[in-house]
Amino acid sequence: MRKPMRHKHTKHVWITLISFLSLALLTACTVAGPEINEPQPGQTEFTTEDPNGGSNNYGPTSDDGARAGGQGTTEAAPSANSDTSSKAPGAPSGRTGTVEEADLYRVSGNLLFYLNTYKGLTVFDVSDRKKPKKISGLPVYGYPIEMFIEKNMVYALVRDALYLSKVNGKFEFQRRHTSQLVSIDISRPSQPRVLQRLDIKGQLREGVSRKIDNTVYVVSYVSRYYWWGWNYNRKQQEEQATVYSFNVANPRSIQKVQSIDLIKDRPQNTQNNPTTTGNSREYYSFSGITISATSNTLLVGENWYHYKYTNNTGSCSSSENSSYTKLSVIDISDPKGTIRVHTRFKVRGRLTDQFKHTYIFDEKTKKGTYLGIFQRNEWNRENCDSQRVVKNTLLSVDITRGDNPVVLDELVFGKPNETVRGSLFDPDRKVVYAITAVQRDPFYAISFADLSNLKIKSEIDGLSGDINLFRFLKNRQFLLAVGRDNSNECTGFDNDASGWRSTKLAVSLIDVRDLSKSRLVQRKCVLVKNASWTSSQINWNLDQAHKMIGLHHEGDTTLLTVPVDYYSKSDSSNGWWWWYERKSAIGIMKWDLTKYDDTKSEKEQNVMENIATVIHPKGSVKRTVITKINNQRTVINMSTTHLSLVDLQDLSKPSLLSTYDIAPYVGTVYRFGNYIVEQSNLGRSYQDYNEFRVKKLGSGDLNDAPIVKTIKMGRIRNVIRWKNYLVIFSYPYDKTKSDKYKRPYFDYSKSVVRVYDFTNAANPVPRGSITLPIAFYPYYYFYCGTFDMAYRFGYYGYRNNSWVSTDRGLALLNNRNGVQRLSFLDLSNGNKPAFNEVTLPDPRKYNNNQITGRGYYNLVSLDGSQFYLTFNTFHKQVKRQDRTYYQYRYYAQPWTFANGKWSNGKEINIPGHLIRVFRQNNKVNFLTQDSYYVQHQVPQGNGSSYTRYQQIFRLYLLQEYGKGLAVLRDFHSFVSWSLRDLLVDNGRIYLNAQRDWYWMQNNGQDWSDQSDHLMIFDVSKGKLDKKFSKATRTQGVQFVGLKGTKLLLNLPSEGLLVADVASIDAPQALHFQRTLGWSTNIEFSGDLALVAAGHFGIYQLDLNKVTIPVEQ
């Protein structure tokens, strides 16, 4: 056996006691803008000026100078109740409670409780294994992390539980981005209910909580990029790790007992001019938390990276890339939940997972000892010499006196360049098992019976691959080990294991009955048919790998289920082009250690047996469990989207019994009478495989409503609703070229249109289809029960992507081969959709710096029978202050359907781009927009300045005045405002705006300067009469649409805000719905809004519900 390396502590263990006691604004802009003739009410002829040369790249002009970022303030980090005195008490001890680790599921009889990523707490009745039934679901409005279950209570941990509150009852909102501890009553599994929610600042992940008796301990983390308010209040945070203790004795009134901030001695980054010889820079970055627990201690390891660079003389410099761990031992021995930092010290190297350390208390000597395995992987460079240091060190530290931790011993183990992978401490036998690996493993059994003399008792050298998970078997006399094998034979010691190759998921049994003679019993790999590149979360998430496998003991036989992901190559036997598809499966094994003969080699054993590999329908399996249901041996597999049940009663014939679609991907939803149709994607990508599922509206959760009808189809591109039709667009499949090139071939220059009639939604009927000679794939920016309602500044219809819906079908403005066309898809006869085009006259041309012809822009709908085509013509070119301005005349041309065809009327001169057309008082009104530009000389720090142009938005309200003429009624200039989006409805204009760059540079950066602003104008009397204008404190809000007097606002990727705007000068906030999926589709059923949100399903919002709390 190789002699272990032993060194002086000062050279190899870096342990240091840590005491707990211990945009620049641009100013003075010079304005010298061009003289702009203000428009006058009654004007009928208009010229629009554009410094961008008349391009249709609409929006603010690009800045010629530097951009200055904003600065702001943020809320304080969580308050700390630090409780470490200079004279620390004795070693933590006295508590004997069981340490519970949270998980995602619990099987109780025939009930499965599953904390699902998308659906929250979900309860299944699995008594009928062929037809599992969801009996309840409780959304938690955040990302569920893990849960504890005790009797009839669930304590769930959730991150990103964002919510809004009103400020002093105003139309202003505070953003609260938190994690939460949620108590849920499950005494009636069919009706779980939330009892309490407690906010926890910071982020949570799996594995950062423990429960002992009636106390829950949680460690949260605030990264430098975390913020809980609005983004404009955000500044780079200082990393923080906070330990919380909660008393959950009364689940209806959970009490926070204490919190302690750990990172009080944060290292400071420094930078002296690195280009100067002898100067340096030094950076520290926080890289994560690892926690472990005993009944008396919570062990919290903070991993830090350290980088130091020094610019030396000569051609080479010096640098140091290293890592270290700040280790906090938290005393949790008080059953009431009081906590304190017993000791805190720094060790060189990383602590990679919870199984790398433990705490031992000796009742006889009353001494407490910390044991930890630290991994050093450093690159150092001194002048022109580089050196890599890779070491794995087992460290024992006497922490009886927290104010004076003493290193007892250290043991460096592993071969050169090997890093430690899996490990497991056995305090009863005073041994730790560990694997170090590059491509071949040595397994070590290291004794800490003498804490001052750590020694390797035995090792198994030459194991191929690595091991990442250990579990005890047979009263800790044997070990189960799960990892990777990179050999062909997968028996443990194959000679071909040295090269890089696709690894296999391997399961090993290790005999540790005699610690001085550990040996491999047998190894088997999970067998997956036609698998390439197999992998498993077990091999990269070492901290949580122990929760991912399923173990079941029956007499002398043990059954194991192991999740595996793999890529399967498609069938290419017919010469067709092949591809790889990602799949998930469960490997099932069994072993009987009574068959073990320790006189034989591992290759001669007959202990382990591969039973089968069962394919899971969708998603990577997060948990697998073997249990008895109605006395029948059953495997339950859980991924984020699917549940599957496998019969294992006959071990020779395991069979898939059923699957349950927990979280289908709902991309869009449409209502037809008393039914809704949800589009669900089931393929490898959005386009490959889709289902349209019809469900009946009712009083329950639509996600659980029975499916009345299903329409299945393959690859599609877009779906548009037209009256009672769903119009489905896809790429034409070219069979001839597919056969020729041996791969699926699609013609992306054309479109196939299929029409489905949902007049009788319970029994939809396929109508006709047509292949279009153009690539026409219309889409909604945000469907809100109808066509896009909001106008996005900067997103008006470009030349090749502008369409409207009419009473006859769809109209499209398109450019093909340099020819501008107006195309019509006639859907009036669904059985025979038709297509025709009109070539538009006089297209734009550029010759010898001359601009001629028409530049066509977009289509704007008035109603089902009329829309307007917009274009401009060049007027003249002017030059002012060394900048060229192009003047154009913009026009809106009406198109009307009459006498069986579409025909155009006389074009109308308008100022700028046409935004919306609407009828008011039986008159056609036009809302247009343009900009003018003000020149600024912005000073720079060196005494010079640069030129920058400020864009000033203007809105115009015009009224039709006879054929071919519109008269200006009113206009409004938005000086120092940037307009985002706009809605027009029922005599009102709703505007979403923000202050522009110039305002913020010259007027400070108060929250109101950086917030969104809601503006409401009354246009019912032919004037742009501003009735409301307030900063809302929000940032990044987008208008969705209006439903009656309810205004819907979208906070992208965060949620939907519902406001009542019945009172034009006093809008009221009603409800904020956290929507984790990226929602772009809303349908309505009365006062209920149905929001399609991907795997999160359909959110159902009561538009009259008032839930936003008031914050004083």
DADA-V558416 format. One record per backbone hydrogen bond with DSSP energy under -1.0 kcal/mol. CO is the residue of the C=O (numbers start at 1). NH is the residue of the N-H. E is the energy in kcal/mol with one decimal. If there is no record, write none. Layout:
BEGIN
CO:NH:E  CO:NH:E
END
This chain:
BEGIN
5:412:-1.2  8:11:-1.3  8:12:-1.2  9:13:-2.6  16:346:-2.3  30:937:-1.7  40:43:-2.2  43:968:-2.4  48:888:-3.0  50:53:-1.1  50:886:-2.0  56:58:-1.9  100:211:-2.1  103:147:-2.6  104:115:-3.4  106:113:-2.8  108:111:-2.1  110:126:-2.9  111:108:-2.9  112:124:-2.6  113:106:-1.7  114:116:-1.2  114:122:-2.7  116:120:-1.8  120:116:-2.9  121:138:-2.7  122:114:-2.8  123:135:-2.4  123:136:-1.3  124:112:-2.5  125:133:-2.6  128:131:-1.2  133:125:-3.5  136:123:-2.4  138:121:-1.7  143:159:-2.3  146:157:-2.9  147:103:-2.3  148:155:-2.8  150:153:-2.0  152:186:-3.0  153:150:-2.5  154:184:-2.8  155:148:-2.2  156:182:-3.0  157:145:-3.2  158:180:-3.1  159:143:-3.1  160:162:-1.7  163:176:-2.6  165:174:-2.8  166:1111:-4.5  167:170:-2.5  170:172:-1.6  172:167:-1.9  174:165:-1.7  176:163:-1.8  178:161:-2.9  179:200:-3.4  180:158:-2.5  181:198:-2.3  182:156:-2.8  183:195:-3.1  183:196:-1.2  184:154:-2.5  185:193:-1.7  188:191:-2.8  193:185:-2.9  196:183:-2.3  198:181:-2.2  200:179:-2.8  203:221:-1.9  205:208:-1.3  208:219:-2.2  210:217:-3.4  211:100:-2.9  212:215:-2.1  214:248:-2.9  215:212:-2.4  216:246:-2.5  217:210:-2.2  218:244:-3.2  220:242:-2.0  221:203:-3.2  222:240:-2.0  223:226:-1.5  224:237:-2.4  228:177:-1.3  230:233:-1.4  231:234:-1.5  240:222:-3.2  241:262:-3.1  242:220:-2.4  243:260:-2.2  244:218:-1.9  245:257:-2.7  245:258:-1.3  246:216:-2.5  247:255:-2.1  250:253:-2.1  255:247:-3.1  258:245:-2.2  259:81:-2.6  260:243:-2.6  262:264:-2.1  270:282:-3.0  273:276:-1.6  276:279:-2.1  279:311:-2.7  280:272:-3.1  281:309:-2.8  282:270:-2.5  283:307:-2.7  285:305:-3.2  288:303:-2.6  290:301:-3.4  292:299:-3.2  296:332:-2.4  297:294:-2.6  298:330:-2.9  299:292:-1.9  300:328:-2.9  301:290:-2.1  302:326:-2.6  303:287:-3.3  304:324:-2.1  305:285:-2.0  306:322:-2.7  307:283:-3.1  308:320:-2.4  309:281:-2.0  310:312:-1.0  310:318:-2.5  311:278:-5.2  318:310:-3.1  319:381:-3.0  320:308:-2.1  321:379:-1.8  322:306:-2.9  323:349:-2.1  324:304:-2.8  325:347:-2.8  326:302:-2.5  327:345:-2.1  328:300:-2.7  329:342:-2.5  329:343:-1.2  330:298:-2.2  331:340:-1.2  334:337:-2.1  340:331:-2.9  343:329:-2.6  344:18:-3.5  345:327:-3.3  346:16:-1.4  347:325:-3.1  350:375:-2.5  353:356:-1.7  356:373:-2.6  358:371:-2.4  360:369:-2.9  362:366:-2.2  367:362:-2.7  368:399:-2.3  369:360:-2.6  370:397:-2.7  371:358:-2.3  372:395:-2.9  374:393:-2.6  375:350:-3.1  376:391:-1.9  378:389:-2.5  379:321:-2.6  380:387:-3.1  381:319:-2.2  382:385:-2.4  385:382:-2.8  387:380:-3.1  389:378:-2.8  391:376:-3.4  392:413:-2.3  393:374:-2.6  394:411:-2.3  395:372:-2.0  396:408:-2.8  396:409:-1.3  397:370:-3.0  398:406:-2.3  401:404:-1.9  406:398:-3.3  409:396:-2.6  411:394:-2.8  412:5:-1.0  415:418:-1.9  419:437:-2.1  422:435:-2.0  424:433:-2.7  426:431:-1.8  430:448:-2.3  431:426:-3.1  432:446:-3.0  433:424:-2.1  434:444:-3.1  435:421:-3.3  436:442:-1.6  437:419:-1.8  439:465:-2.5  441:463:-2.5  442:436:-1.8  443:460:-2.2  444:434:-2.1  445:457:-3.0  445:458:-1.3  446:432:-2.6  447:455:-1.8  450:453:-2.4  455:447:-3.0  458:445:-2.6  460:443:-2.7  463:441:-6.1  466:484:-2.0  467:422:-2.4  469:482:-2.2  471:480:-3.1  473:477:-1.0  473:478:-2.0  474:477:-1.4  477:512:-2.1  478:473:-2.4  479:510:-2.3  480:471:-2.1  481:508:-3.3  482:468:-2.6  482:469:-1.5  483:506:-2.5  484:466:-1.7  485:504:-2.4  492:464:-2.5  494:497:-1.1  504:485:-2.3  505:526:-2.8  506:483:-2.5  507:524:-2.6  508:481:-2.7  509:521:-3.0  509:522:-1.1  510:479:-2.3  511:519:-1.6  514:517:-2.5  519:511:-3.0  522:509:-2.2  524:507:-3.3  528:531:-1.3  532:567:-2.8  535:565:-3.5  536:539:-1.6  537:540:-1.3  537:541:-2.6  541:545:-1.0  544:547:-1.6  545:548:-1.5  550:561:-2.3  552:559:-3.3  554:557:-2.2  557:554:-3.1  558:591:-1.8  559:552:-2.1  560:589:-2.6  561:550:-2.3  562:587:-3.0  564:585:-2.6  565:535:-3.3  566:583:-3.1  567:532:-2.8  568:581:-2.3  572:575:-1.8  579:570:-2.7  581:568:-2.6  583:566:-2.2  584:616:-2.5  585:564:-2.4  586:614:-2.4  587:562:-2.4  588:611:-2.5  588:612:-1.3  589:560:-2.6  590:609:-2.3  591:558:-2.5  592:595:-1.9  593:596:-1.2  597:600:-2.1  601:604:-1.2  607:592:-1.4  609:590:-2.0  612:588:-3.0  614:586:-2.4  623:638:-2.9  625:636:-2.8  627:634:-3.3  629:632:-1.6  632:629:-2.5  633:648:-2.8  634:627:-2.9  635:646:-2.6  636:625:-2.2  637:644:-2.2  638:622:-3.0  638:623:-1.8  641:662:-1.3  641:663:-1.8  642:639:-2.6  643:660:-3.0  644:637:-2.8  645:657:-2.9  645:658:-1.4  646:635:-2.7  647:655:-1.6  650:653:-1.9  655:647:-3.1  658:645:-2.4  660:643:-2.4  660:662:-1.3  665:681:-1.3  666:1094:-1.9  668:679:-2.5  670:677:-3.1  672:675:-1.6  674:697:-3.0  675:672:-2.9  676:695:-2.6  677:670:-2.1  678:693:-2.7  679:667:-2.8  680:691:-2.7  685:688:-1.1  689:682:-3.0  689:683:-1.2  690:713:-2.6  691:680:-3.3  692:711:-2.2  693:678:-2.4  694:708:-3.3  694:709:-1.0  695:676:-2.8  701:704:-1.4  709:694:-3.2  711:692:-2.6  713:690:-3.0  718:729:-2.8  720:727:-3.5  722:725:-2.8  724:758:-3.1  725:722:-2.2  726:756:-2.0  727:720:-2.5  728:754:-2.4  729:717:-3.6  729:718:-1.5  730:752:-2.9  732:747:-2.4  734:738:-2.0  735:739:-2.7  736:740:-1.8  737:741:-2.9  738:742:-1.2  738:743:-1.2  742:577:-9.9  745:734:-2.6  747:750:-1.1  751:772:-3.4  752:730:-2.0  753:770:-2.0  754:728:-2.8  755:767:-3.4  756:726:-2.1  757:765:-2.3  760:763:-1.9  765:757:-3.3  768:755:-2.2  770:753:-3.2  772:751:-1.5  774:776:-1.3  783:1082:-2.5  786:784:-1.1  791:982:-2.0  792:795:-2.7  798:801:-1.6  802:813:-2.8  804:811:-2.5  808:827:-2.7  809:806:-3.2  810:825:-3.0  811:804:-2.0  812:823:-3.3  814:821:-3.0  816:819:-1.6  819:816:-2.5  820:840:-2.5  821:814:-2.5  822:838:-2.3  823:812:-2.9  824:836:-1.9  825:810:-2.2  826:834:-2.2  829:832:-1.6  830:768:-2.5  834:826:-2.5  836:824:-3.0  838:822:-2.8  842:854:-3.3  845:852:-2.3  847:850:-1.9  850:847:-2.3  852:845:-2.3  854:844:-1.6  855:872:-1.3  858:870:-2.5  860:868:-3.0  864:807:-3.3  865:897:-1.4  866:862:-2.3  866:863:-1.9  867:895:-2.9  868:860:-2.3  869:893:-3.2  870:857:-2.7  871:891:-2.9  872:855:-2.3  873:889:-2.6  876:887:-3.3  878:885:-3.6  880:883:-1.5  883:880:-2.4  885:878:-2.9  886:50:-2.7  887:875:-3.2  887:876:-1.2  888:48:-3.4  889:873:-2.1  890:910:-2.5  891:871:-1.7  892:908:-2.3  893:869:-2.9  894:905:-2.9  895:867:-1.9  896:903:-2.5  898:901:-1.3  901:898:-2.8  903:896:-2.8  908:892:-2.2  913:929:-2.1  916:927:-2.7  918:925:-3.5  920:923:-1.2  923:920:-2.7  924:960:-3.0  925:918:-2.1  926:958:-2.7  927:915:-3.1  927:916:-1.5  928:956:-2.4  929:913:-2.4  930:954:-2.5  932:952:-3.2  934:950:-3.2  935:32:-2.2  936:948:-2.6  937:30:-1.6  938:946:-2.1  940:943:-1.7  944:940:-3.5  946:938:-3.1  948:936:-3.0  950:934:-2.4  952:932:-1.8  953:974:-3.3  954:930:-1.7  955:972:-2.3  956:928:-1.9  957:969:-3.0  957:970:-1.7  958:926:-2.4  959:967:-2.8  962:965:-1.3  965:961:-3.1  967:959:-2.4  968:42:-3.1  970:957:-3.1  972:955:-2.3  974:977:-1.6  976:996:-1.6  978:994:-2.4  980:793:-2.2  981:992:-2.5  982:791:-3.0  983:990:-2.9  985:988:-1.1  987:1019:-2.7  988:985:-2.3  989:1017:-2.9  990:983:-2.3  991:1015:-2.6  992:980:-3.0  992:981:-1.1  993:1013:-2.5  994:978:-3.6  996:1000:-1.8  997:1001:-1.7  998:1002:-1.7  999:1003:-1.7  1006:1009:-1.4  1006:1010:-1.0  1007:1011:-1.3  1012:1032:-2.5  1013:993:-2.2  1014:1030:-1.9  1015:991:-3.1  1016:1027:-3.1  1016:1028:-1.5  1017:989:-2.4  1018:1025:-2.1  1019:1022:-1.8  1023:1025:-1.5  1025:1018:-3.3  1028:1016:-2.4  1030:1014:-2.4  1032:173:-2.5  1034:1012:-2.8  1038:1050:-3.7  1041:1048:-2.7  1043:1046:-1.9  1045:1061:-3.3  1046:1043:-2.5  1047:1059:-2.4  1048:1040:-2.6  1048:1041:-1.1  1049:1057:-3.0  1050:1038:-2.6  1051:1054:-2.9  1051:1055:-2.2  1054:1075:-1.4  1055:1051:-3.2  1056:1073:-3.1  1057:1049:-2.7  1058:1070:-2.9  1058:1071:-1.4  1059:1047:-3.0  1060:1068:-2.6  1063:1066:-1.3  1068:1060:-3.5  1070:1107:-3.1  1070:1108:-1.6  1071:1058:-3.1  1073:1056:-2.4  1077:1079:-1.3  1080:783:-2.1  1081:1092:-2.0  1082:785:-1.7  1083:1090:-3.7  1085:1088:-1.6  1087:1103:-3.0  1088:1085:-2.8  1089:1101:-3.0  1090:1083:-2.5  1091:1099:-2.5  1093:1096:-1.9  1094:666:-2.0  1094:1097:-1.9  1097:1093:-2.8  1099:1091:-2.9  1101:1089:-3.1  1102:1105:-1.7  1109:166:-3.4  1111:168:-2.8
END
